[in-house]
Amino acid sequence: MNDKKKEEIIILELFRDQYENFPKGKLIPGESPDFILSLGPKKKIGLELTRLHQQSPGEDPLSFENISACLQQKEDKLILYRRKNLQEYWLILTILDPAYKTRYNLYNKLIVWGFYTSYDEIFLFNALSGEVFKLNRCHKD
């Protein structure tokens, strides 16, 4: 197992501990998507993790534009993931930022923003603080 996959497992386990509505099931590491959560013979959720990073130099990684650009990049990969014929697909955007709260109140922004995506669930997870934000989705046509 490579270092990237080990880091993903740690982050997903932290997320699982912090998100109270995370379903109970068996996690199966993989690629495309990163994990499959097996809830039974006919119910499986694809889980994709990605680190939220600046799309453009000088841009705030936690801006609406930056989050939207990151989602769009992952949207393109969802076409490949759908070949696995899973029942749901979740995207977990991770940040490792101990100081974001001192810059602004992220929660107030996230409750009004809506992101266009075909993922069934999207989350922003601060792996350092353990905070989980479920992002509002607007459906793609």
N, C-alpha and C positions, 0 to 999 in steps of 0.2 A: 504494500500500500504506500503510495507516494505521500509527500508532505502536504500537498494541496488537499488530498482526500481526507487526511487526518484532521486538518484544520476545519474542513467542511463538517466532519462528524462532530467535532467539538462544538462548533457554532450551532448546528442543528439540535444537538442535545440541550444546549443552553436555551435555544428558542423553545424547544419542547417543554422545558421546565417552566418557562416564563409565560407562555401562551396558554391560558387556562382552558381554552376550547380545542386544544390540540387532540385529535382523536387517538385513542389507544389502538395500537397495532404494531406490526413488525416492520422495522425499517430495513430496507434492502439497498445498500450502496450501489451506485451504478454511474452511468454517464448518459446524458441526453434523455431524461433529466438526471440530476445528481443523485436523487434517491427516489425509491418507490415505497410508499407507505401502504402495506397490505392490511386491509381491515377485514378481509374474508375472501372467499374464492371469487366473488364477483364485484368486489369494491376495492379499487386501488387508486391512490392519489399520487401523482407525480409531483415531486418537490424540487424546485430549481433554486439554488442559492447563487447570489452574485453580490459582489461588493459594490456599493454605490461609490462612484468616483467622479471627478470633474470631467465633464465632456468637453468643456472649453476652458483654456487658461484663464484664471482670475474669476471664474464663475463659482458661486456658492454651491457646493455639492447638494445642499438641502433646499435648493430653489425648485420651484415648480418646473421650470424649463429643464433643469438638469435631471430631475427624477423622470420627467416625461421622456427625455432622450434615452435614458437608460432602459426604461420600459420598452421603448420602440426597438432598441437593439435586441432585447430578449423576445419581443413579439415575433421577430423573424425566425427565431429558433423554435418557437412553439409549433410550427408546421412540422418540424422533424419529430418533436416529442409526441405529437398526436398519432404517429404511426404505431405507438405502443398500445393504442386503444384503451387508455385508462379512463376512469370515470371523471376525474377532476385533475386540474393542474394548478399548483400554487407557485407563486414567485415570492421569494424572501430576499429583499434588498437589505444587506447588512452594512452597518457603519461601525467604526471603531473611533468614536469621538467623545472624549471625556468632557469637553468644554462647550458642547453645542447649547446647553441650557443657559449659559451665561451670555450667549449672543442674542437669543430671541426665544420666544415661546413657540416651539415647533408645533405643539398640539393645536394651538389656535389656528395655525395655517392649515394643518392637515385635515381638520374637520370641515373646511369649506372647499378644499381642492377636490376635483374629480379627475381621474386619469383614465384615458381610453386604453382598453386592454381586452384581450380575449382570454386572459387567465381567469380562473374561477375565483381566486383569492390573491390579493397582493398585500404584502406586509413590509414595513420598515422596522428593522430590528437593530437597536443599539446593543451590540454584544458586550460592551463594557458596563453599561448601566443596567442592562437587562430589560429595558423598556421595549415594548412591542406596540406598534401602531398599525392597525388595520386600515389600509388606504381605501378611499372611496373609488369605486369603479364606474366608468361609463362604458357601455358595451360598444364594441366595434361592430360595424355592419358586415 
